[in-house]
Amino acid sequence: MAIAIKNIPVLKEDAAIKFDSNAQAAIKKKSTIKFSKQLSIASQILAKAKI
């Protein structure tokens, strides 16, 4: 017995435009994490351990 294939929901018109604009805003808002402090601590630990 075959299982019916369900339709994939698709955003149309205003909903698609709103979704896309929210996605673009989220991409622009994305920030990076600076690990410079953690890297310096790790290098100090490795230097102390002479590795």
C-alpha positions as CSV (number, residue, x, y, z in Angstrom):
1,M,0.0,0.0,0.0
2,A,1.5,3.4,-1.0
3,I,1.8,6.3,1.3
4,A,0.5,9.6,-0.2
5,I,3.2,12.3,-0.7
6,K,2.4,15.5,1.2
7,N,2.6,18.8,-0.5
8,I,5.6,21.0,0.5
9,P,4.3,24.3,2.0
10,V,5.4,27.3,-0.1
11,L,5.4,31.0,0.9
12,K,3.7,33.2,-1.6
13,E,3.5,36.9,-2.3
14,D,3.5,39.1,0.9
15,A,4.6,36.3,3.2
16,A,7.5,35.4,0.9
17,I,8.6,39.0,0.7
18,K,8.4,39.5,4.5
19,F,10.3,36.2,5.1
20,D,13.0,37.2,2.7
21,S,13.4,40.7,4.2
22,N,13.6,39.3,7.7
23,A,16.2,36.8,6.6
24,Q,18.3,39.5,4.9
25,A,18.1,41.6,8.1
26,A,19.2,38.7,10.2
27,I,22.2,38.1,7.9
28,K,23.2,41.8,8.2
29,K,22.7,41.7,12.0
30,K,24.9,38.6,12.4
31,S,27.9,39.3,14.5
32,T,31.2,37.5,14.9
33,I,32.8,36.3,18.1
34,K,36.3,37.4,19.0
35,F,38.5,34.7,20.5
36,S,41.7,36.8,20.8
37,K,41.6,36.8,24.6
38,Q,41.1,33.0,24.8
39,L,43.8,32.5,22.2
40,S,46.3,34.5,24.2
41,I,45.4,32.6,27.4
42,A,45.8,29.3,25.5
43,S,49.2,30.3,24.1
44,Q,50.4,31.3,27.5
45,I,49.3,27.9,28.9
46,L,51.1,26.1,26.0
47,A,54.2,28.2,26.5
48,K,54.3,27.4,30.2
49,A,53.8,23.7,29.4
50,K,56.6,24.0,26.7
51,I,54.5,22.4,24.0
